[in-house]
């Protein structure tokens, strides 16, 4: 599989999402395990690493900086601003803040935590709808001109918002959830990225573990696992979604790959500007994921997969009402 373009960089077609090491799916891994995953990924051929101010209340950036800063020349580094966990009235709360002064301050802090002079790709993690997108992106453009970042990214935005932002400063990449079971980017933003020359970075490409085929009991999830709040993993929807797996597993056996590799290969075959960034805390899964770049899928297999898993066959919306209100992505008409 050929390398893929993201701004001024060319990277291997599958990157590493670092979030899982510190955030969202359970307690943080140990320093030793985090180092094994990150250094193992570098040695396995990963050269695009993704983190954020939000993850683990900035601990993930610190971890990435501690482990990888000595090898900075070997990879392209992405992080995010505009959404953080901060003290509010004595309690730690997640806050979306896209004001220019906030973004500049967060970038300075990210550079310090990551132990680097420049961040290759810096995303606005969520569009703060109280702030015009032009103002937030203008501030990120200033960071480019100051040499603090090399490229501007956006996360979970619509095609219309992307075009508004791109008119202010060229956007390097859009990062949004995209997998066989979350197809929203196909409504408009995937094509908008193609037209504008913007890379599309697919997070949760194995559907938050669903497309690995091993998550059969959601009751076993950690009490603070974010999937507990997601409708598709709730008891009223998850059994119907589990029923989709046997047919997918049959396709994977025919192709000769794991289910996770099948899901990643499907994304890579969708468009040459798509870059999946699966995350994991497992060294074995990390190596399994990058090997998906060698899996070839023909048109007939692609069509079968899309017939099996699509907005009409997946049960439940991807986010609850609160999370849905925080994103700007297009939605399929019910």
C-alpha positions, 0 to 999 in steps of 0.5 A: 500500500502506497504512502499517503499525503497529509500536508507536507508529509507522506506517512504510512497508510495507518497511523496510531491513535494514542488516546487509549493509553490514557483516556476513554476506555479504562484506567491508564496503562503503566509507564512501561506498557505505554512505552512498549506500545509506542516504541513498538509502534515506531519499530513496526513502521508507524510514522504518524502518531495522534494525541490531544490536550484532552486525553487523560487531562494532558497526560497522554501528551506528556507520555508521548513526549517522554517516550518519543521525543528522542525519536522526533525525526522519525514520525509526523506528530498530531495533537489537538486543542480547543477541548480540555479537562480543566478545574471549574468551580472546584471540579474537573470538567471537560470544556470546549473553548475555541477562543484564539487566546485559549488556542495559543495558550494550549499550543504553548502547553502542548509543545512543552508536554510533547518536548518538541519545537513544532507540532506537525498537525494541530487540530481544533478538537471541536468547533466551539459554536460560540466562536466563529470558525474563522476566528479559531482557524485564524488563530491556528493560522497565526501559529503556523506563521509563528512556526509553532505548528506546521498544519491546521486540522479540524475534527468532527466538522461538516463540509460547509464548516470545512469550506469556511475554515479553508477560506481563512487558512488552508486546512491540512486534515479533517479528523472524524469517526469513520468505519463500516458502522459510522458512514457519516463522512460519506454524506459530504465531508469526504468528498469536500476533503478530496476536492480541497486536497485535505487529508481525511483522518479516520478515528475509531476505524474499528468501531471502538472495538466492535469490529474486532469481534471480541466485545461480546459483553458490554457489562464487562466494560470499565465503569468509566468506559465512554462506550457505556454512554453510547447508544449502540453499545446499550442493551436495547441496541447491542444485541442487534449489532452483535448479530452483524458480526458472523457474516463479517467474520465469514468474509474475513476468513475468506480474505485471510485476515482478522476482522479488525484488518478487514475493517481497516483495509475497507477504509484504505480502499475507500479513498486514497486520502483516508488515513485510519488511526486505530488505537490500542493498549496491546502490542499484538493488536498494534502490529495486527493493525498496521499489517492491514495495509497489505490486505487487498479487497476487490470490488465484490468484497467491498460491496458485500461489506457495505451491504452487511454494515451500513446506516440501515443495518446498524442499530442506534445513533453513534452519540447521545444527545449531549455528544451529538450537540458538540459535533458539527458532522452531517447526519443521515436522515432517519 
